[in-house]
Amino acid sequence: MFTDLPEYPWQSLKPFSEKASLHKDGVIDLSVGSPIDATPKVIQDALRNFSNAPGYPSTAGTLEFRESVAAWFETRRKVPGIHPDQVMPTIGSKELISWLPVLLGIGKGDVVVQPRVAYTAYAVGAAFAGATLVSEDDPEKWPANTKLVWINSPGNPDGKVLSAEDFAKAVAKARELGALLASDECYAELGWSEPWDNEVIPSVLDKRVSGDSHEGILCLYSLSKQSNMAGYRAAFAVGSKQLIKDLVNLRMHAGMIMPLPTQQAVIAALGDIEHVRVEKEIYRKRREVLLKAVRSYGFELSESQAGLYLWASLNEDCWITVEKMAQLGIVVVPGSFYGEFATQHVRFSLTATDEDISRAAGRLENALG
Ligand SMILES: Cc1ncc(COP(=O)(O)O)c(C=O)c1O
């Protein structure tokens, strides 16, 4: 058994969830970023219509699937000209994040770079491969033996958005080092602060970021958040034709295949912009309510320009803040889950019902008085 990973960190939140559940008006869990609104009907219908699927699906994805991803990048991400052979389906993004270093043949002595404040799966992938993990945002400090760089914009947990210029510097440095730059972008349709509420959040595939070639880069995108499809395991990756061909070959050997009904559901989701707009407005209201309350309690907000989280600090150890929130019956995530540079922050998730968000806001505002 592979034993290099510690126990899943969320276990350590359990005592605080238990404490929060003792609140006289019940617990409000704002820790997990798991969507709670219904999967749009157009997507459910597509899944149902393709429920007769006796044969094995294609690991590479149907042509219609890959074309729909290319069309979405053109209309929603300002990235025209993606060839269908540059696209592959993944069973949610997390599996590819966790296995990419192994699939790339990265191992002992190699470095995987992740953001200083990072979603946990990048570290898992480095551990599976036996590689050294370096948490560093500044490309100039990336080690010479870096083989894979993770960029996450908009970021989880901090909601930070990378400008096209900063992104381009990262791509240039990764190319200079001969490292693959993998960009995890699943919150790109959920921009809040200007300019990102109206402007397209840059993708690594954007000409301004990677130039005329998609060599040495890989873009990961997931529909879990923007289309409430976390239960479908619906995501995709886009890179150079050769990289995608090689990854599809390995995934074929390993049986990492997106089910055909899910492929059809993705096509339906990407073809319907309206549900994404509606869901964004739902989150906008929740965010406004919670943001006001979090600030009035005394939290300082960092970044949080996009995505589904408020990244906030009381300028104290995050576990003390987690405890204070538990006393209010609210569960939040300690920043320490996201690395050693985040120990004075906590993450509030917007993936709760309107009612729960209002109740949490009420408790935070009343706690002052
Ligand atoms: C930054 C980031 N990447 C990837 C994922 C995984 O998404 P999926 O549901 O596609 O596995 C998440 C989920 O929270 C995330 O926050």
Ligand as a Chemical Component Dictionary entry (heavy atoms), coordinates in Angstrom:
data_LIG
# 
_chem_comp.id                   LIG 
_chem_comp.type                 NON-POLYMER 
_chem_comp.pdbx_formal_charge   0 
_chem_comp.three_letter_code    LIG 
# 
loop_
_chem_comp_atom.comp_id 
_chem_comp_atom.atom_id 
_chem_comp_atom.alt_atom_id 
_chem_comp_atom.type_symbol 
_chem_comp_atom.charge 
_chem_comp_atom.model_Cartn_x 
_chem_comp_atom.model_Cartn_y 
_chem_comp_atom.model_Cartn_z 
_chem_comp_atom.pdbx_ordinal 
LIG C1 C1 C 0 -8.998  24.256 -8.344  1  
LIG C2 C2 C 0 -9.748  22.984 -8.509  2  
LIG N1 N1 N 0 -9.356  22.118 -9.438  3  
LIG C3 C3 C 0 -9.984  20.956 -9.612  4  
LIG C4 C4 C 0 -11.058 20.606 -8.845  5  
LIG C5 C5 C 0 -11.684 19.260 -9.049  6  
LIG O1 O1 O 0 -12.834 19.312 -9.762  7  
LIG P1 P1 P 0 -13.520 18.015 -10.305 8  
LIG O2 O2 O 0 -14.870 17.975 -9.687  9  
LIG O3 O3 O 0 -13.602 18.215 -11.789 10 
LIG O4 O4 O 0 -12.700 16.828 -9.975  11 
LIG C6 C6 C 0 -11.513 21.470 -7.856  12 
LIG C7 C7 C 0 -12.624 21.091 -6.988  13 
LIG O5 O5 O 0 -12.881 21.652 -5.969  14 
LIG C8 C8 C 0 -10.837 22.692 -7.692  15 
LIG O6 O6 O 0 -11.210 23.574 -6.763  16 
# 
loop_
_chem_comp_bond.comp_id 
_chem_comp_bond.atom_id_1 
_chem_comp_bond.atom_id_2 
_chem_comp_bond.value_order 
_chem_comp_bond.pdbx_ordinal 
LIG C1 C2 SING 1  
LIG C2 N1 SING 2  
LIG C2 C8 DOUB 3  
LIG N1 C3 DOUB 4  
LIG C3 C4 SING 5  
LIG C4 C5 SING 6  
LIG C4 C6 DOUB 7  
LIG C5 O1 SING 8  
LIG O1 P1 SING 9  
LIG P1 O2 DOUB 10 
LIG P1 O3 SING 11 
LIG P1 O4 SING 12 
LIG C6 C7 SING 13 
LIG C6 C8 SING 14 
LIG C7 O5 DOUB 15 
LIG C8 O6 SING 16 
# 
